[in-house]
C-alpha cells in the first residue's frame, strides 16, 4: 500500500443518512467509501484513475483518465458502467 495519495475524485453521498464520502486515489486507482466516522466501509481497485462518477438508480458510471495520472501522452481515457 502506498504512503502517498493523489486524490482524483471526491463526492459526498447524500443518498444515505448519515452521509458517506467517496474518495478515489489516483495513485492506486482505488475507490474508497468512508462513513461519517471516516472509517472505510468499502473499497475497490479500478482499472484507471477515476475523475468522475454518475450515480443513477441501479447503475454507476465512472470516467477514468487512462491507467494512471502520471504525465504521459498516452490516449487511454474511457467510460465504464456498473449495473
NORCORKA-V885344 format. One record per residue. N is the residue number from 1. SS is DSSP state (~ for helix, > for strand, _ for the rest). PSI is psi as a letter, one per 40 degrees, with the letter a starting at -180 (999 if undefined). OMEGA is omega in radians with two decimals (NA if undefined). Layout:
BEGIN
((N & SS & PSI & OMEGA) (N & SS & PSI & OMEGA))
END
This chain:
BEGIN
((1 & _ & h & -3.11) (2 & _ & i & 3.07) (3 & _ & e & 3.11) (4 & _ & i & 3.11) (5 & _ & i & 3.06) (6 & _ & h & -3.06) (7 & > & h & -3.14) (8 & > & e & -3.10) (9 & > & h & 3.07) (10 & > & h & 3.10) (11 & > & h & 3.00) (12 & > & h & -3.13) (13 & > & h & -3.12) (14 & _ & e & -3.12) (15 & _ & e & 3.10) (16 & _ & i & 3.11) (17 & _ & h & 0.05) (18 & _ & i & -3.10) (19 & _ & i & 3.08) (20 & > & i & 3.09) (21 & > & h & 3.10) (22 & > & h & -3.09) (23 & > & h & 3.08) (24 & > & h & 3.13) (25 & > & h & -3.10) (26 & _ & e & 3.10) (27 & _ & d & -3.08) (28 & _ & e & -3.09) (29 & _ & f & -3.09) (30 & > & h & 3.01) (31 & > & h & -3.09) (32 & > & h & 3.09) (33 & > & h & -3.11) (34 & > & i & 3.08) (35 & _ & a & -3.09) (36 & _ & e & 3.07) (37 & _ & e & -3.10) (38 & _ & f & 3.04) (39 & _ & h & -3.13) (40 & > & h & 3.09) (41 & > & d & -3.10) (42 & > & i & 3.04) (43 & > & i & -3.13) (44 & > & h & 3.08) (45 & > & h & -3.11) (46 & _ & i & -3.10) (47 & _ & e & 3.12) (48 & _ & i & -3.14) (49 & _ & h & -3.11) (50 & > & h & 3.12) (51 & > & e & 3.10) (52 & > & i & 3.08) (53 & > & i & 3.08) (54 & > & h & -3.11) (55 & > & h & 3.08) (56 & > & i & 3.14) (57 & _ & h & 3.11) (58 & _ & f & -3.10) (59 & > & h & 3.02) (60 & > & h & 3.07) (61 & > & h & -3.13) (62 & > & i & 3.09) (63 & > & h & 3.12) (64 & > & i & 3.06) (65 & > & g & 3.12) (66 & _ & a & -3.08) (67 & _ & d & -3.12) (68 & _ & i & -3.14) (69 & _ & e & 3.08) (70 & _ & i & -3.11) (71 & _ & h & 3.06) (72 & _ & i & -3.14) (73 & _ & e & 3.12) (74 & _ & h & 3.14) (75 & _ & g & -3.08) (76 & _ & f & 3.14) (77 & > & i & 3.14) (78 & > & i & 3.09) (79 & > & i & -3.09) (80 & > & h & 3.13) (81 & > & i & 3.08) (82 & > & h & -3.11) (83 & _ & 999 & NA))
END
